[in-house]
Amino acid sequence: MPSEGRCWETLQALRRSDKGHLCYHRDWLLRGEDVLEECMSLPKLSSYSGWVVDHVLPHMQENPPPSETSTSPRSTSALDQPSSVPKSPVRDPAFSPASSATPNGTKDKQESQHTEPMVLQSSRGIKVEGCIRMYELLHRMKGAEGLRQWQEEQERKVRALSEMASEQLKRFDERKELKHHKEFQDLREVMEKSSREALGQQEKLKAEHHHRAKILNLKLREAQQQRLKQAEQERLRKEEGQVRLRNLYALQEEVLHLSQQLDSSDQHRDLPKVDLSAFRTRGNQLCGLISGIIRATSENGFPTAEEQAVAERALQEMRDLLVDLQQEIARACEDRRRQDEEEARVKRQESQVRQGPEVCKEPPASRQGPGGKLNEDLQVKVQDSTMQWYQQLQEASLQCVLAFEGLSNSKDSQGIYSALQNTVCLLTALFWQAKKIKMDLQKAATIPVSQISTIAGSKLKEIFDKIHSLLSGKPVQSGGRSVSVTLNPQGLDFVQYKLAEKFVKQGEEEVASHHEAAFPIAVVASGIWELHPRVGDLILAHLHKKCPYSVPFYPAFKEGMALEDYQRMLGYQVTDSRVEQQDNFLKRMSGMIRLYAAIIQLRWPCGNRQEIHPHGLNHGWRWLAQILNMEPLSDVTATLLFDFLEVCGNALMKQYQLQFWKMILLIKEDYFPRIEAITSSGQMGSFIRLKQFLEKCLQRKEIPLPKGFLTSSFWRS
């Protein structure tokens, strides 16, 4: 509104006027007339003027304010003129107690800077202003004194509280230390109590330990006495067993000697009414009985008294048998003598009478067996021609060993030593060089044979070529080095011997465990035999030495021969005077016979087919015929016949046809009863297996192909 705008302008004008700068007090009415008297009375100096001059004017001179003096028209004298003094502290914040007063009673320096000049109108105003200033100063001094007293009081309280807290801390520490001492004392008492209890328990355990130790010592002494007693009993048992074993060996030796005496009775074969075959058969049975007892003894340890009694009865029976044979021979000789005398008497009478022509007495017809064959007594010894062949092979093997003995014993290095006695280092180097050559040649010869398997024909050809190259003098790789038989003059003999030995060992070990392995090993051996005949002769020599039944040859016990040597001749392995078990022996013999049966029917497919087999089926037929002409051995003959016919029967059937089947019938009708007669009840397994095999073949009229036989597909793989 226009009227409001003019009011504000009026107020602003009044504020800018001289009166607008005056300070007014709201409580002036409470003072009464004294206030108005100051306006009417003449100005005069107050008693506080000196203080104002001393405290206010110096500050105003340092900071002179802008001149805002007013000229009063009514005042003409020097005392009536206005003088510049600071304004009242009531209206100026610079003079408030909080900002203008200090504890020592002096004003702040900022007090004079913010003061504004005022006009002293009267002495009473100056007096009032001075009172105000004095009051403020006293108030500030009083406040400073109160503050100082309050601070002292607070410091006293803080000191008191600090002393009290220190005392409480001391009491707390004392209580804590007391508690620790009490806990330590309690812990010490507990530990002492536990120690006393532990000592008591220890004493108790010690007493129990002493008691148990006494009991254990008693038991230990009893056990030691028992052990000594058992050891003594075991020693006595062993001594008795060794005595029985020596007696058993002596009995076997005597029985074998008596058996030789029975064999020597062949010179009386032509005596009439004397059946020597029955005596020899019974003698062989008694020898087999004692041999079985010794084999069982080697497996069980020592012979029992019952076994020794059985052996003694067998010996006594053998003696009685020999006595009966001698009596029979004596009676037969007496009868023959009487018959010769009678014949001589008759001839004399006939010559005297001369009646009729002379009549020659015909010998009695020999008995005939089934099929028109002679049923004569079977042989015990091998034929002379076969024995001569066997000895020739063994002699060839021995000559081969002697040929490379220089490589084994390093004779060359010994010769160099005799010429150069001072060069010991050279001797040592040559010796180790010869030994290294020997090891390299042996590895090159035996490792390929160990790698023969039924996996593939191509692998078999690689092995054959490697062996053939080695025997031909060509270098081959073995163990990362080049090896050749030309490195040493005896190298070829050594390689041929070790190669033949390895072939037979594979039959003894690998074929014995895996029958199918006989054919790949045999075909490689046959091919090497065809190209290197000496290796074949050495194979036969090793085979005959380890398995004399492959000749066939039954070694005889000679007088003065050690029993272990005789068992080795029979093919048994003897280690530390202990003979191998019968099952292991038969397993090894079976593996070697299977390898031999495979060799005689197989040929290397890449060889010359126009040439004949170096050791073909005719030798298998000879072996079968000769073994059937010899007395069977318990458990051995049946096993070898089964293995041979299972491997080679099909090839013999195709080769000999009708004659082969006649041989099979002869085995069934004539040879089976002989095997059964000498076989004990615990050894009938091999006999039953052979019998069932031949009966099945006779029913089917065919011998099946052996398992693992190499076909054309094998060579294409």
C-alpha positions, 0 to 999 in steps of 0.5 A: 500500500502507498501509505505503508511505503511512506511509513517505512521511508519515515522510519528509515529517515528517523534512523539516519537522523541524529536522534536515531543514533542515540541510545535509549534505555527501556528501564529509564522510567524506573529511575525516576526524575534523576534521569531528567535532571541530568538533561537539565544540569550543567555538565561537570566532570565525574569522579570517574573521569580520571579512570575513563581518561586512563582506560578509554581515551588511550584506546580511542587514540590508537584507533581513531573512529570517524568523526561523528561529532555534533555541534550543539547550538546552545553550548558555547563554552569548552566544558559544554562542547561534546567530547568523544568517549566510548559508548556504554558497555551495555549496548556494545558487545565489545565490552561484555564480560566474556570478551572484555575481561581477563582473569588478571583484571585487564581489558582485552585489546579488542575493546578499544577497536570496536568502541564507538565514540559517544558525547558526554552530556553530563557528569552523572552519565559519566559517573554511571558509565564509570560505575558500570565499568567498575561493576564489570571489572569487579564482576570479571575479577569475582568470576576469575576468583570463583573460577580459580577456586573452582579449579582448585576445588576440582584439582583437590577432588581429582587428587582425592579421587586419584589417591582413592583410585591408587589406594583401591588399585593397591587393595585390588593388587593385594587381593589379586596377589592373595588369590594367586597365593591361595590358588598356588597353595591349592595347586601345590596341595593337589600336586602333592596329593597326586604325587603321593597317589602316583607314588602309591600307585607306582609302588602297587604296580611295582609290586604287581610287576614283580609278581607277574615277573616271577610268574613269567619267569616261571612260565619262561623257564617252563617254556624253555624246558618244554622247548628244550624237550621238544628240541631234544625230541625233534633231534631224536626224531630227526636222528631216527628219521635220518637213520630210517632214511639211510636204511631206506636208501640202503634198502633201495640200493639192495633192491636195485641190486637184486633187480639187477640180479633178476635182469641178469637171469635173461641168460636162462630165458631158454630154460623150459618151464621158467616164466622170467617175466613174472619175476621181473614184473614183480621186481619192477613193482617192488622197485617202484614201490620203494621209489614211491616211498622215497619220493613221498619221503622227500616231500614229507621230510623223513620216512615213518616207521610204517614206511620203513616196515613196508620197504623192509617187507618189499626187500624181504619179498625181493629176496624171496623172489630172487630165491624163488627165481634161483630155485626155479632156475635150478629146478629148470636146469636140473630138469634140462640136465635130466632131459638132456640125459634122457635124450642122449640115452634115447639117441644111444638106444636109437642108434643101437636099434637103428629103427626108423629115421632120426627124429629131430625134436622141434622146439615148442611153439612160442605163445602168440598174443592178440593179432598174431603178434608175439607176446614175449616178455617186454624189455627193460633195457633200450635197444643197442642201436638206440643206445649207440645213437644216444651215446653219440649225441651225448659225445657230440654235446661234450665235444661242443662244450670242450670246443668253447671251453676256452671262451668260458675259461678265457684260455687266450688271456692265460696264454697272453699271461704266460708270454707277458707275465708283467702285463697284469692289467692287459690280462685283466682287460682281455679276461673281462673282454672275453667274458663280455663277449660271452655274455653278449653272445648268450643274450643274443642266442637266448633272448629271441627264443624267450620272445617266441609266442603265438601272437603273430607269424610275422613276429615269429619270422623276425625271430627266426631271421635273427637267430639264423643271421647270428648262426650264419656269422652276420652281426645282430643287434642285442642290448643296443650293441652289435654282436657276431659269432666271429668276435671269438673263434669259439663263438659259434660253438658257444652260441649253438650249444646255448641255443639248443639248451634254451630250446629244451629249457623252453619246453621244460618251463614254458611248454610245461605251463602253456601247452599251446606254446609247443608249436611256435617254439617247435617250428622255429627249432625245426627251421633252425635244425634244417639249416643248421643240423648241428643245432638239432643234434645238440637239441636232441642231446639236451633233451635226452639228458634232461628227459631220458624217456624221450630216447626212450631210455630207462637208466639202470642203477649201477653198483657203487653209484650215489642215489642222488646221481641215479635220481638225476639220471632219471630226470629228477632235480635234486637240490640239497639232497632233496628230490623234487615233487613228483607232480613237478617232475611229471610236468617238466617231462610232459613239456619236453615230450610235447616239444619233441612231438611238435618238432617231428611233425612241423617244418619251417614254412619258408624253407625248402619243401623238397628236402625231407624233415631232418627228424620227422615222423618216422622217429616218432613212430620209432619212439612209440614202438620202442616205448611199447616194447619196454616195461611201463613205469608207474605214473611216467609211461601213461603221462608221456604216452598221453602227451605224445599222442595228444600232440602228434597223434593226428599226424601219425594217424595221417601218415601210417593210417591202418598201422597206427590204429593197430598200434592203438589197439595194442596199447588198449588190449595189451599195454593197458593191463601192464600199466594198471598192474604197476600203478598204485591207487593214488597214481591212477589219474594219468592212466585214466586220462590216457585210457579215456583219450584213446577210447574216445579216439577209437569211438570217433575213429580220429585223433583230433588236432592238438590245441594251438596247432599252427594253421595257415591263418597264423602265418598270414597274420 
